[in-house]
Amino acid sequence: MPTLTKSAIVDAIYERTGRHRTEIKEYVDALLEVMIKVLKKDHSLLSCGLGKLEAYGKEPRKGRNPHTGETITLAARKIIVFRLSRKFRAVLNPE
């Protein structure tokens, strides 16, 4: 399965707009920086027609090492969850 890279996004925008690639790359970088900054603050990022990215912290919890069976404590961490919008879900799964 192919992966969409940042350079592929820049190229796609360049083909649609004809603007300079360096200018487009700056815009894409700025957008990604804003998205990261918002998610680091545990805020949500909503894109109508696409979905919602939500970041939140998980508390430390007990786990088990599957090789040894030893009980360990897993550290607190942040995770990001993506929830599809109804419109995008309908596009992906037409009836």
Distance bins in CASP14 RR format, pairs under 12 A and 6 or more apart:
PFRMAT RR
TARGET T0000
AUTHOR 0000-0000-0000
RMODE 2
METHOD distances of the structure
MODEL  1
2 8 0 0 0 0 1 0 0 0 0 0 0
3 9 0 0 0 0 0 1 0 0 0 0 0
4 10 0 0 0 0 0 1 0 0 0 0 0
4 11 0 0 0 0 0 1 0 0 0 0 0
4 12 0 0 0 0 1 0 0 0 0 0 0
4 28 0 0 0 0 0 1 0 0 0 0 0
5 11 0 0 0 0 1 0 0 0 0 0 0
5 12 0 0 0 0 0 1 0 0 0 0 0
5 25 0 0 0 0 0 1 0 0 0 0 0
5 28 0 0 0 0 0 1 0 0 0 0 0
6 12 0 0 0 0 0 1 0 0 0 0 0
6 13 0 0 0 0 0 1 0 0 0 0 0
6 21 0 0 0 0 0 1 0 0 0 0 0
6 24 0 0 0 0 0 1 0 0 0 0 0
6 25 1 0 0 1 0 0 0 0 0 0 0
6 26 0 0 0 0 0 1 0 0 0 0 0
6 27 0 0 0 0 0 1 0 0 0 0 0
6 28 1 0 0 1 0 0 0 0 0 0 0
6 29 0 0 0 0 1 0 0 0 0 0 0
6 31 0 0 0 0 0 1 0 0 0 0 0
6 32 1 0 0 1 0 0 0 0 0 0 0
7 13 0 0 0 0 0 1 0 0 0 0 0
7 14 0 0 0 0 0 1 0 0 0 0 0
7 21 0 0 0 0 1 0 0 0 0 0 0
7 24 0 0 0 0 0 1 0 0 0 0 0
7 25 0 0 0 0 1 0 0 0 0 0 0
7 28 0 0 0 0 1 0 0 0 0 0 0
7 29 0 0 0 0 0 1 0 0 0 0 0
8 14 0 0 0 0 0 1 0 0 0 0 0
8 15 0 0 0 0 0 1 0 0 0 0 0
8 21 0 0 0 0 0 1 0 0 0 0 0
8 24 0 0 0 0 0 1 0 0 0 0 0
8 25 0 0 0 0 0 1 0 0 0 0 0
8 28 0 0 0 0 0 1 0 0 0 0 0
9 15 0 0 0 0 0 1 0 0 0 0 0
9 16 0 0 0 0 0 1 0 0 0 0 0
9 21 0 0 0 0 0 1 0 0 0 0 0
9 24 0 0 0 0 1 0 0 0 0 0 0
9 25 0 0 0 0 1 0 0 0 0 0 0
9 27 0 0 0 0 0 1 0 0 0 0 0
9 28 1 0 1 0 0 0 0 0 0 0 0
9 29 0 0 0 0 0 1 0 0 0 0 0
9 31 0 0 0 0 1 0 0 0 0 0 0
9 32 0 0 0 0 1 0 0 0 0 0 0
10 16 0 0 0 0 0 1 0 0 0 0 0
10 17 0 0 0 0 0 1 0 0 0 0 0
10 18 0 0 0 0 0 1 0 0 0 0 0
10 19 0 0 0 0 0 1 0 0 0 0 0
10 20 0 0 0 0 0 1 0 0 0 0 0
10 21 1 0 1 0 0 0 0 0 0 0 0
10 22 0 0 0 0 1 0 0 0 0 0 0
10 23 0 0 0 0 1 0 0 0 0 0 0
10 24 1 0 1 0 0 0 0 0 0 0 0
10 25 1 0 1 0 0 0 0 0 0 0 0
10 26 0 0 0 0 1 0 0 0 0 0 0
10 27 0 0 0 0 1 0 0 0 0 0 0
10 28 1 0 1 0 0 0 0 0 0 0 0
10 29 0 0 0 0 1 0 0 0 0 0 0
10 31 0 0 0 0 0 1 0 0 0 0 0
10 32 0 0 0 0 0 1 0 0 0 0 0
11 17 0 0 0 0 0 1 0 0 0 0 0
11 18 0 0 0 0 0 1 0 0 0 0 0
11 19 0 0 0 0 0 1 0 0 0 0 0
11 21 1 0 0 1 0 0 0 0 0 0 0
11 24 0 0 0 0 1 0 0 0 0 0 0
11 25 0 0 0 0 0 1 0 0 0 0 0
11 28 0 0 0 0 0 1 0 0 0 0 0
12 18 0 0 0 0 0 1 0 0 0 0 0
12 21 0 0 0 0 0 1 0 0 0 0 0
12 24 0 0 0 0 1 0 0 0 0 0 0
12 28 0 0 0 0 0 1 0 0 0 0 0
13 19 1 0 0 1 0 0 0 0 0 0 0
13 20 0 0 0 0 0 1 0 0 0 0 0
13 21 0 0 0 0 1 0 0 0 0 0 0
13 23 0 0 0 0 1 0 0 0 0 0 0
13 24 1 0 1 0 0 0 0 0 0 0 0
13 25 0 0 0 0 1 0 0 0 0 0 0
13 26 0 0 0 0 0 1 0 0 0 0 0
13 27 1 0 0 1 0 0 0 0 0 0 0
13 28 1 0 0 1 0 0 0 0 0 0 0
13 31 0 0 0 0 0 1 0 0 0 0 0
14 20 0 0 0 0 1 0 0 0 0 0 0
14 21 1 0 1 0 0 0 0 0 0 0 0
14 22 0 0 0 0 0 1 0 0 0 0 0
14 23 0 0 0 0 1 0 0 0 0 0 0
14 24 1 0 1 0 0 0 0 0 0 0 0
14 25 0 0 0 0 1 0 0 0 0 0 0
14 27 0 0 0 0 0 1 0 0 0 0 0
14 28 0 0 0 0 0 1 0 0 0 0 0
15 21 0 0 0 0 0 1 0 0 0 0 0
15 24 0 0 0 0 0 1 0 0 0 0 0
16 24 0 0 0 0 1 0 0 0 0 0 0
17 23 0 0 0 0 1 0 0 0 0 0 0
17 24 1 0 0 1 0 0 0 0 0 0 0
17 27 0 0 0 0 0 1 0 0 0 0 0
18 24 0 0 0 0 1 0 0 0 0 0 0
19 25 0 0 0 0 0 1 0 0 0 0 0
19 26 0 0 0 0 0 1 0 0 0 0 0
19 27 0 0 0 0 1 0 0 0 0 0 0
19 28 0 0 0 0 0 1 0 0 0 0 0
20 26 0 0 0 0 1 0 0 0 0 0 0
20 27 0 0 0 0 0 1 0 0 0 0 0
21 27 0 0 0 0 0 1 0 0 0 0 0
21 28 0 0 0 0 0 1 0 0 0 0 0
22 28 0 0 0 0 0 1 0 0 0 0 0
22 29 0 0 0 0 0 1 0 0 0 0 0
23 29 0 0 0 0 0 1 0 0 0 0 0
23 30 0 0 0 0 0 1 0 0 0 0 0
24 30 0 0 0 0 0 1 0 0 0 0 0
24 31 0 0 0 0 0 1 0 0 0 0 0
25 31 0 0 0 0 0 1 0 0 0 0 0
25 32 0 0 0 0 0 1 0 0 0 0 0
26 32 0 0 0 0 0 1 0 0 0 0 0
26 33 0 0 0 0 0 1 0 0 0 0 0
27 33 0 0 0 0 0 1 0 0 0 0 0
27 34 0 0 0 0 0 1 0 0 0 0 0
28 34 0 0 0 0 0 1 0 0 0 0 0
28 35 0 0 0 0 0 1 0 0 0 0 0
29 35 0 0 0 0 0 1 0 0 0 0 0
29 36 0 0 0 0 0 1 0 0 0 0 0
30 36 0 0 0 0 0 1 0 0 0 0 0
30 37 0 0 0 0 0 1 0 0 0 0 0
31 37 0 0 0 0 0 1 0 0 0 0 0
31 38 0 0 0 0 0 1 0 0 0 0 0
31 45 0 0 0 0 0 1 0 0 0 0 0
31 47 0 0 0 0 0 1 0 0 0 0 0
32 38 0 0 0 0 0 1 0 0 0 0 0
32 39 0 0 0 0 0 1 0 0 0 0 0
32 45 0 0 0 0 0 1 0 0 0 0 0
33 39 0 0 0 0 0 1 0 0 0 0 0
33 40 0 0 0 0 0 1 0 0 0 0 0
34 40 0 0 0 0 0 1 0 0 0 0 0
34 41 0 0 0 0 0 1 0 0 0 0 0
34 43 0 0 0 0 0 1 0 0 0 0 0
34 45 0 0 0 0 1 0 0 0 0 0 0
35 41 0 0 0 0 0 1 0 0 0 0 0
35 43 0 0 0 0 0 1 0 0 0 0 0
35 44 0 0 0 0 0 1 0 0 0 0 0
35 45 1 0 1 0 0 0 0 0 0 0 0
35 46 0 0 0 0 0 1 0 0 0 0 0
35 47 0 0 0 0 1 0 0 0 0 0 0
35 53 1 0 0 1 0 0 0 0 0 0 0
35 55 0 0 0 0 0 1 0 0 0 0 0
35 80 0 0 0 0 0 1 0 0 0 0 0
36 43 0 0 0 0 0 1 0 0 0 0 0
36 45 0 0 0 0 1 0 0 0 0 0 0
36 53 0 0 0 0 0 1 0 0 0 0 0
36 55 0 0 0 0 1 0 0 0 0 0 0
36 78 0 0 0 0 0 1 0 0 0 0 0
36 80 0 0 0 0 0 1 0 0 0 0 0
37 43 0 0 0 0 1 0 0 0 0 0 0
37 45 0 0 0 0 0 1 0 0 0 0 0
37 55 0 0 0 0 0 1 0 0 0 0 0
38 44 1 0 0 1 0 0 0 0 0 0 0
38 45 1 0 1 0 0 0 0 0 0 0 0
38 46 0 0 0 0 0 1 0 0 0 0 0
38 47 0 0 0 0 0 1 0 0 0 0 0
38 52 0 0 0 0 0 1 0 0 0 0 0
38 53 0 0 0 0 1 0 0 0 0 0 0
38 54 0 0 0 0 0 1 0 0 0 0 0
38 55 0 0 0 0 1 0 0 0 0 0 0
38 80 0 0 0 0 0 1 0 0 0 0 0
39 45 1 0 0 1 0 0 0 0 0 0 0
39 46 0 0 0 0 0 1 0 0 0 0 0
39 52 0 0 0 0 0 1 0 0 0 0 0
39 53 1 0 0 1 0 0 0 0 0 0 0
39 54 0 0 0 0 1 0 0 0 0 0 0
39 55 1 0 1 0 0 0 0 0 0 0 0
39 56 0 0 0 0 1 0 0 0 0 0 0
39 57 0 0 0 0 0 1 0 0 0 0 0
39 78 0 0 0 0 1 0 0 0 0 0 0
39 79 0 0 0 0 0 1 0 0 0 0 0
39 80 1 0 0 1 0 0 0 0 0 0 0
39 81 0 0 0 0 0 1 0 0 0 0 0
39 82 0 0 0 0 0 1 0 0 0 0 0
40 53 0 0 0 0 0 1 0 0 0 0 0
40 55 1 0 0 1 0 0 0 0 0 0 0
40 56 0 0 0 0 0 1 0 0 0 0 0
40 57 0 0 0 0 0 1 0 0 0 0 0
40 78 1 0 0 1 0 0 0 0 0 0 0
40 80 0 0 0 0 0 1 0 0 0 0 0
41 54 0 0 0 0 0 1 0 0 0 0 0
41 55 0 0 0 0 1 0 0 0 0 0 0
41 56 0 0 0 0 0 1 0 0 0 0 0
41 57 0 0 0 0 0 1 0 0 0 0 0
41 78 0 0 0 0 0 1 0 0 0 0 0
42 53 0 0 0 0 0 1 0 0 0 0 0
42 54 0 0 0 0 1 0 0 0 0 0 0
42 55 1 0 1 0 0 0 0 0 0 0 0
42 56 1 0 1 0 0 0 0 0 0 0 0
42 57 1 0 0 1 0 0 0 0 0 0 0
42 58 0 0 0 0 0 1 0 0 0 0 0
42 78 1 0 0 1 0 0 0 0 0 0 0
42 79 0 0 0 0 0 1 0 0 0 0 0
42 80 0 0 0 0 0 1 0 0 0 0 0
42 81 0 0 0 0 0 1 0 0 0 0 0
43 52 0 0 0 0 0 1 0 0 0 0 0
43 53 0 0 0 0 1 0 0 0 0 0 0
43 54 0 0 0 0 1 0 0 0 0 0 0
43 55 1 0 0 1 0 0 0 0 0 0 0
43 56 0 0 0 0 1 0 0 0 0 0 0
43 78 0 0 0 0 0 1 0 0 0 0 0
43 80 0 0 0 0 0 1 0 0 0 0 0
44 51 0 0 0 0 1 0 0 0 0 0 0
44 52 1 0 1 0 0 0 0 0 0 0 0
44 53 1 0 0 1 0 0 0 0 0 0 0
44 54 1 0 1 0 0 0 0 0 0 0 0
44 55 1 0 0 1 0 0 0 0 0 0 0
44 56 0 0 0 0 1 0 0 0 0 0 0
44 80 0 0 0 0 0 1 0 0 0 0 0
44 81 0 0 0 0 1 0 0 0 0 0 0
44 82 0 0 0 0 0 1 0 0 0 0 0
44 83 0 0 0 0 1 0 0 0 0 0 0
45 51 0 0 0 0 1 0 0 0 0 0 0
45 52 1 0 0 1 0 0 0 0 0 0 0
45 53 1 0 1 0 0 0 0 0 0 0 0
45 54 1 0 0 1 0 0 0 0 0 0 0
45 55 0 0 0 0 1 0 0 0 0 0 0
45 80 0 0 0 0 1 0 0 0 0 0 0
45 81 0 0 0 0 0 1 0 0 0 0 0
45 82 0 0 0 0 1 0 0 0 0 0 0
45 83 0 0 0 0 0 1 0 0 0 0 0
46 52 1 0 1 0 0 0 0 0 0 0 0
46 53 0 0 0 0 1 0 0 0 0 0 0
46 54 0 0 0 0 1 0 0 0 0 0 0
46 82 0 0 0 0 0 1 0 0 0 0 0
46 83 0 0 0 0 1 0 0 0 0 0 0
46 85 0 0 0 0 1 0 0 0 0 0 0
47 53 0 0 0 0 1 0 0 0 0 0 0
47 82 0 0 0 0 0 1 0 0 0 0 0
47 83 0 0 0 0 0 1 0 0 0 0 0
47 84 0 0 0 0 0 1 0 0 0 0 0
47 85 1 0 0 1 0 0 0 0 0 0 0
47 87 0 0 0 0 0 1 0 0 0 0 0
47 88 0 0 0 0 1 0 0 0 0 0 0
48 85 1 0 0 1 0 0 0 0 0 0 0
48 86 0 0 0 0 0 1 0 0 0 0 0
48 87 0 0 0 0 1 0 0 0 0 0 0
48 88 0 0 0 0 1 0 0 0 0 0 0
49 83 0 0 0 0 0 1 0 0 0 0 0
49 84 0 0 0 0 1 0 0 0 0 0 0
49 85 1 0 1 0 0 0 0 0 0 0 0
49 86 0 0 0 0 1 0 0 0 0 0 0
49 87 1 0 1 0 0 0 0 0 0 0 0
49 88 1 0 1 0 0 0 0 0 0 0 0
49 89 0 0 0 0 1 0 0 0 0 0 0
49 90 0 0 0 0 1 0 0 0 0 0 0
49 91 0 0 0 0 1 0 0 0 0 0 0
49 92 0 0 0 0 0 1 0 0 0 0 0
50 82 0 0 0 0 1 0 0 0 0 0 0
50 83 0 0 0 0 0 1 0 0 0 0 0
50 84 1 0 0 1 0 0 0 0 0 0 0
50 85 1 0 0 1 0 0 0 0 0 0 0
50 86 0 0 0 0 0 1 0 0 0 0 0
50 87 0 0 0 0 1 0 0 0 0 0 0
50 88 1 0 1 0 0 0 0 0 0 0 0
50 89 0 0 0 0 0 1 0 0 0 0 0
50 91 0 0 0 0 1 0 0 0 0 0 0
50 92 0 0 0 0 0 1 0 0 0 0 0
51 81 0 0 0 0 0 1 0 0 0 0 0
51 82 1 0 0 1 0 0 0 0 0 0 0
51 83 1 0 0 1 0 0 0 0 0 0 0
51 84 1 0 1 0 0 0 0 0 0 0 0
51 85 1 0 1 0 0 0 0 0 0 0 0
51 86 0 0 0 0 1 0 0 0 0 0 0
51 87 0 0 0 0 1 0 0 0 0 0 0
51 88 1 0 0 1 0 0 0 0 0 0 0
51 89 0 0 0 0 1 0 0 0 0 0 0
51 91 0 0 0 0 0 1 0 0 0 0 0
51 92 0 0 0 0 0 1 0 0 0 0 0
52 80 0 0 0 0 0 1 0 0 0 0 0
52 81 0 0 0 0 1 0 0 0 0 0 0
52 82 1 0 0 1 0 0 0 0 0 0 0
52 83 1 0 1 0 0 0 0 0 0 0 0
52 84 0 0 0 0 1 0 0 0 0 0 0
52 85 1 0 0 1 0 0 0 0 0 0 0
52 86 0 0 0 0 0 1 0 0 0 0 0
52 88 0 0 0 0 0 1 0 0 0 0 0
53 79 0 0 0 0 0 1 0 0 0 0 0
53 80 1 0 1 0 0 0 0 0 0 0 0
53 81 1 0 0 1 0 0 0 0 0 0 0
53 82 1 0 1 0 0 0 0 0 0 0 0
53 83 0 0 0 0 1 0 0 0 0 0 0
53 84 0 0 0 0 0 1 0 0 0 0 0
53 85 0 0 0 0 0 1 0 0 0 0 0
54 78 0 0 0 0 0 1 0 0 0 0 0
54 79 0 0 0 0 1 0 0 0 0 0 0
54 80 1 0 0 1 0 0 0 0 0 0 0
54 81 1 0 1 0 0 0 0 0 0 0 0
54 82 1 0 0 1 0 0 0 0 0 0 0
54 83 1 0 0 1 0 0 0 0 0 0 0
55 77 0 0 0 0 0 1 0 0 0 0 0
55 78 1 0 1 0 0 0 0 0 0 0 0
55 79 1 0 0 1 0 0 0 0 0 0 0
55 80 1 0 1 0 0 0 0 0 0 0 0
55 81 1 0 0 1 0 0 0 0 0 0 0
55 82 0 0 0 0 0 1 0 0 0 0 0
56 76 0 0 0 0 0 1 0 0 0 0 0
56 77 0 0 0 0 0 1 0 0 0 0 0
56 78 1 0 0 1 0 0 0 0 0 0 0
56 79 1 0 0 1 0 0 0 0 0 0 0
56 80 0 0 0 0 1 0 0 0 0 0 0
56 81 1 0 0 1 0 0 0 0 0 0 0
57 75 0 0 0 0 0 1 0 0 0 0 0
57 76 1 0 0 1 0 0 0 0 0 0 0
57 77 1 0 0 1 0 0 0 0 0 0 0
57 78 1 0 1 0 0 0 0 0 0 0 0
57 79 1 0 0 1 0 0 0 0 0 0 0
57 80 0 0 0 0 1 0 0 0 0 0 0
57 81 0 0 0 0 0 1 0 0 0 0 0
58 74 0 0 0 0 1 0 0 0 0 0 0
58 75 0 0 0 0 1 0 0 0 0 0 0
58 76 1 0 0 1 0 0 0 0 0 0 0
58 77 1 0 1 0 0 0 0 0 0 0 0
58 78 1 0 0 1 0 0 0 0 0 0 0
58 79 1 0 1 0 0 0 0 0 0 0 0
58 80 0 0 0 0 0 1 0 0 0 0 0
58 81 0 0 0 0 0 1 0 0 0 0 0
59 73 0 0 0 0 0 1 0 0 0 0 0
59 74 0 0 0 0 1 0 0 0 0 0 0
59 75 0 0 0 0 1 0 0 0 0 0 0
59 76 1 0 1 0 0 0 0 0 0 0 0
59 77 0 0 0 0 1 0 0 0 0 0 0
59 78 0 0 0 0 0 1 0 0 0 0 0
59 79 0 0 0 0 0 1 0 0 0 0 0
60 72 0 0 0 0 0 1 0 0 0 0 0
60 73 1 0 1 0 0 0 0 0 0 0 0
60 74 1 0 0 1 0 0 0 0 0 0 0
60 75 1 0 1 0 0 0 0 0 0 0 0
60 76 1 0 1 0 0 0 0 0 0 0 0
60 77 0 0 0 0 1 0 0 0 0 0 0
61 71 0 0 0 0 0 1 0 0 0 0 0
61 72 0 0 0 0 1 0 0 0 0 0 0
61 73 1 0 0 1 0 0 0 0 0 0 0
61 74 1 0 1 0 0 0 0 0 0 0 0
61 75 0 0 0 0 1 0 0 0 0 0 0
61 76 0 0 0 0 1 0 0 0 0 0 0
61 77 0 0 0 0 1 0 0 0 0 0 0
62 70 0 0 0 0 0 1 0 0 0 0 0
62 71 1 0 0 1 0 0 0 0 0 0 0
62 72 1 0 0 1 0 0 0 0 0 0 0
62 73 1 0 0 1 0 0 0 0 0 0 0
62 74 1 0 0 1 0 0 0 0 0 0 0
62 75 0 0 0 0 0 1 0 0 0 0 0
63 69 0 0 0 0 1 0 0 0 0 0 0
63 70 0 0 0 0 1 0 0 0 0 0 0
63 71 1 0 0 1 0 0 0 0 0 0 0
63 72 1 0 1 0 0 0 0 0 0 0 0
63 73 1 0 0 1 0 0 0 0 0 0 0
63 74 1 0 1 0 0 0 0 0 0 0 0
63 75 0 0 0 0 0 1 0 0 0 0 0
64 70 1 0 0 1 0 0 0 0 0 0 0
64 71 1 0 1 0 0 0 0 0 0 0 0
64 72 1 0 0 1 0 0 0 0 0 0 0
64 73 0 0 0 0 0 1 0 0 0 0 0
64 74 0 0 0 0 1 0 0 0 0 0 0
65 71 1 0 0 1 0 0 0 0 0 0 0
65 72 1 0 1 0 0 0 0 0 0 0 0
65 73 0 0 0 0 0 1 0 0 0 0 0
65 74 0 0 0 0 0 1 0 0 0 0 0
66 72 0 0 0 0 0 1 0 0 0 0 0
82 88 0 0 0 0 0 1 0 0 0 0 0
82 89 0 0 0 0 0 1 0 0 0 0 0
83 89 0 0 0 0 1 0 0 0 0 0 0
84 90 0 0 0 0 1 0 0 0 0 0 0
84 91 0 0 0 0 1 0 0 0 0 0 0
84 92 1 0 0 1 0 0 0 0 0 0 0
84 93 0 0 0 0 1 0 0 0 0 0 0
85 91 0 0 0 0 1 0 0 0 0 0 0
85 92 0 0 0 0 0 1 0 0 0 0 0
86 92 0 0 0 0 0 1 0 0 0 0 0
86 93 0 0 0 0 0 1 0 0 0 0 0
87 93 0 0 0 0 0 1 0 0 0 0 0
87 94 0 0 0 0 0 1 0 0 0 0 0
88 94 0 0 0 0 0 1 0 0 0 0 0
89 95 0 0 0 0 0 1 0 0 0 0 0
END
